[in-house]
Amino acid sequence: MNLITQLKKFEGNYAFIRWTNSEEYGKLSYVGSDFIQFDIINVTDMEYYETAFIKSHLIQEVLIGGADISRIIAEVSSKLTDANR
């Protein structure tokens, strides 16, 4: 089973991705056969600031869970709750 097949299961989730010369936290917006669309989050203010289209063969590491990802989900969720009030 290849990486893209596995990532397709997590489309729409928050993740940490390391690729050739960068590493970022963000949301897996789209996972295709040749690239992924990754909406990068600035961890200081929890705002989306950039969208990266990454060729699948350049990806070195992907983390879907963990303490840092949980913190980002909590921060983004709290901002959504405040905006709805």
N, C-alpha and C positions, 0 to 999 in steps of 0.2 A: 504494500500500500504506500502511495507516495504522499508527500507533504500537502499538496493541494487538496487531495481527497480528504485528508484529516482536517485541514483548515476550513473546508466547505461546511463541515459540521458545526463550526463555531462562528459562522458568518453572523454579524450583528453584535458580537460580544466584544468586550474590552480586552486588550492584550498588550504585552510588551513584545516588540519585534526588534531583532538585531539583524541588520543586513550590511552589505559590504563596508561602508564607512560611516554608518549611523546606527543609532538605537533610540527608540522612542516608545512612549506609551500612547495608546489611542484605541480607536474602534475599527474593527474589521468590517468595513462597509460592503465590500464585494470581493468574492473570491472566484476568479475565473481560471481557465486552463493555462493561461500564459502570464497572468499578472494578478496582483491583489490591489484593491483600493483601500488605503489605510488613512483614516482621519486622525491626525496627530493632535494630542491634547497638551497644552502648556500646563505642567503640573503645579506651577506657582499659582495661577488663577483659575485653573480647571476650565479653560475656554479652548474650543477648537481653533487652531490658528493656521493649519496647513493640511492639505490633502496630498498624500504621496501615492503614486502608482509604482509598485515595485514588481519587477520581473521575478517570477517564482524561483528561478535558479540562483538569485542573489541572496535569498533569505538564509541566514545562518542559524537563527534561534527564534523560537516563539514561546512565550509563556502566557498561558490563558488564566491561570489561577495564582493564588498567593496573596500575601499580606498587602503588597503595594497595589495590586489590581483591586483588591477589596476596598482599599482606601479611596482609590479613584472612583469606583462605583458609588461609594457612600457620598463623596463630595459632589459628584455630578447629580446624584439623586436629590441631595439636599438643595441644590440650586434649582432643580425642577420644581420641588415642593414650594420653595419661596416664590418662584415666578407665578405659581398658580393661586397664590393667596390674594 
